[in-house]
Amino acid sequence: MNDWRGELSCHAREALEASPHPEWCSPMLATLTHEQFSDSDWLFEPKLDGERLLAFRSGDKTRLMTRNRNSAAETYPELIESLKRQSISDFVVAGEVVAFDNGISSFLRLQQRMKISDCDKACTSDVSVHLYLFDLIHVDRHRLDALPLQTRKRLLRDLFDFESPLHFTPHRNTEGEAFFKEACKKGWEGIITKCAASRYRQSRSRDWFKFKCQQGQELVIAGFTKPQGQRQGFGALLVGYYDDGKLRHPRFLGLRRDKKPVEVTREASDD
């Protein structure tokens, strides 16, 4: 592996913190806003309609975890193999796993893979998945939390070999408002806007914003589930929708992603 530390600025090298491989890193989450803007100090990424994953590799051990600390290794074995082929043997990266439908990331299509927890069945599934990496949190026994996002993304791009199904998440440095309009016109879920100088925070932050394209679906609320974890009040809404004059009501429904009711089998990304 290249001497990546030698390629950093003096300030960035001073911000590095020696650290053993972590067992867990909480995901950094974006704050929803409706105030679009363009600013050269911010990066603009497409908001993919998938599932947030964190990938951990320490030597021969590679883990793929959801944001709620559930293993996704048996669901996405091809992603595990791609991560194992990397020349770097110690890292933590953040990304979004997606499945495409007519060239657009589709959470509904991805759900067909999310329901699979058997490696052999996943390998024969007709739903191809792709992992778009967008942040490097730990590498080569060093925490990168204090490094600016733009530096972490540069290291991610330089240190990883990106071949399908592993991809580097593209971004723009300018024209955020135009990018958002383009995203909505193409049928994307929206865009993520990130402060280029921001450090990595294991929480929701206003250094990252999400802009969602408005797509509506009229729903009938039938009930709700009990709250889990730290949630209070209720967990998820149980809803139905009218299709050709008939009320459709799958086994379990949640108001997700494209605002259509979907059967929820595992937590989705919320950035």
N, C-alpha and C positions, 0 to 999 in steps of 0.2 A: 504494500500500500504506500502511496506517496506520502511524503512528510507534509501532511495537510496543515499542521500547526505552523510550519515555516512560511506558508503562504498567507497567513493571517497578518493583519496589522498589529502593531505593538499593543494598542488598546484592547483589541480582541483577544490576543494571547493572555493578557493580564486578567481578562474576564473569564477565562476557562477555569473550571474547577475539577480537579482530579476526583474521580468517584468510581466505586465498584459498579458492576452492572446492576441496575435497579430491578426489583421484582415488579414494580408498578409505577406508572406515571399517569396521573389523571389528564384527560384531554383538555386542551384550551378551547373554549367555546365562544362563539360570536354573539354579539348583542343585536337584536332585531331593531332596525330603524327604517324610516320611510323618507329620510332627508338625503337624497342622492347628492353626490358632489364629485368633483375632479380635483386631484391634488397630487403633485409630483412626489410628495413625501409618503404616498400610500400606494400599495399594490392592489390590483384588481384581478381576482380569480373567478372562474366559472363556479357556480354553486351546483355541484353534482347531486343528483337525486339517488343517493345510495345509503350505505351503512358505514359509519365511522369505525375505523379499526386502528389499533396500535400494534406494531410488529416489534418483537423483542428477539434479539439473537445474541447468545453468549456461547461462543464456540460451536459445538455441534447441536446445541439446544436452540430451537427456534419456536417461538410462540406467536400466535395471532389472536389478539384479544379485542372484544367489543368494549365500548365505553363503560359498560356495567360489569366489566371484568369476567365475562364469559368467554370461553375458548371457542374460536371459529376455525380451528385447524382442520377438523373433519369436514367442515362445510366447504372450505376453499383450499383443498390440498395442492392445487396448481400454484397458488400464491406462496404457500410454504416452500415449495420446490424452487420457485424463482428467488425467494429471499435467501435460501441456502446456497444458491450459486454465486452470490455476491462475494467479492474478494475480501470485504470487511467482515470480520468475525465477531465484532462487538458493537451493537448499535440498538437504538430505539428510534423508530420513525412513526410518523402519523400520516394517515391517508384515508381515502374513501374508496370502498369497493362498490363497483357499479356493474349493471348489465344494461345493454343497449337495446332499444326498440326503434327501428328506422333511424338510427344515427343519434338518438336522444337517450340519455340515461333514464331508465325507468325503474322506479322502486317496485312497481307491481310485478314486473318481470323478475327482478332480483329476488323477490319473495319466494319464487319457485325454488331457488337455491337455498334460501335461508331456512326452508323447512327440512332440508336434508342434513342429517347429522351422522351419516355413514360415508366414510371416505370412498369406498368402491362405488356407491351410488352417485356420489358427487362427481367422480371422474367420468362417469358415463352420461351425465346430465347434458341435455341439449342447450342449457343456458350457460353461455360463455360469460365469464366475469373478468374484470380488469381492476387493478389496484392503482389508484392515482395518489402518489406520495406528494405531500406538500410541506412537510416540516421534518427536520432532523433534530432530535431532542438530546440524544446521547450517542457518543461514538468513541471507540478506542479508549475506554476507561476515563472519559471526560464528560461532564455535564455541559450542555451548551445553552442552558436556560438564559444566561445573562448576555449572550450574543445577540446582536440585532437580527431581526427576521431575515433581512436581505442577505446577511452573511450566512445564516443557517441554510437558506435555500440555495445559495451558491455552493456550499459544501455538499449538500444533498445531490445537486446536479453533477458535481465533479466526482464524487466518491462512489456513486452507484452506476451500475450498468443497466440502462433502461431498455429492455426488450419485452415485448408483450408476453405475459399479461401485466408487466410492471411498467408504469408510466410516470414521468415527471409532470406535475400539474402546471400548465402554462399560466402566465399572468401578464398583465399589462401595467405599465408605469404611469400612464396618462389616460385622459378621456374616459373617466369612470362613468359619467352619465351616458355617453354614447355607447359604451360597452353594455350598460344595463339595458338600454333600449334594444340593442342588437340581441341580447340574450333572450329577452321576452319575445321578440319577433320570431326567433328560432324555436321557441317552445321550451327553453330551458327553465329551470326552477328559479333562477336569479343569479346573483353574483355575491362573492364575499370580498369585502374591502378590508385590507390589513395595513396597519401602520408599519412602514418599512423598517423603522428603528425599534420596534417593539421587542421586548424580551418574551420568553415563553412563560406563561402563567398557567398553572394547573387548576384553572377555574374559568368562569365566564368573565369576559373582559370587554371594555370599550375600546381597546386597541384593535379589535376585530369587529366589523359590522357585517350584517347580512341584509341584503336587499332582495325581497321575494317578489316575483312577478305575480300579479293577482289573477288567480284562476278560480272561479267559483263553482260550487255544486250544492244544490238545495238538498238538505238532509232532514230526516225525521229523527229526533232524539228519543230513544226507547228506554234508556237507563244508563247506569254507570257502574264501574267496578270499584272495589275497595282500594284505597291508596296503598302504595308499597314504598319501602325505603323511607326517605325523609318527606315524602309528599304528604299533604294534609287535604282534607275535604273528600276528594275522590281521585281515582287513578286515571281511567280513560272513559270517554263517552261511548256508549253503545248506540249506534245510529244505523239507519237504513236509508235507502234512496229509491225513488220511483224510476222504473225502467219500463217504457211502453205501457204505462198505466198501472203497473203492478209494483207493490212495495217489496223490494229485495232486502233480505236480511240474512247475510252470511252468519256463520256460527259465532264469530267474534269480530266486532268492527271497531276501528279507531279512526279518528279524524287525522289523516296524515298527509304529508308531502304535497300532492297536487290537489288537496282538499276533496278528494274522493274517498268514500269509505273503503277500507281495505282490511283483510284479515291479518291481524298482527300476530306474528310468531316469535319475534325477538325485537329488542329495541332497535330503533333506527337512529340515524344521525340527527342531531338537532342543531346544526350550525347553518 
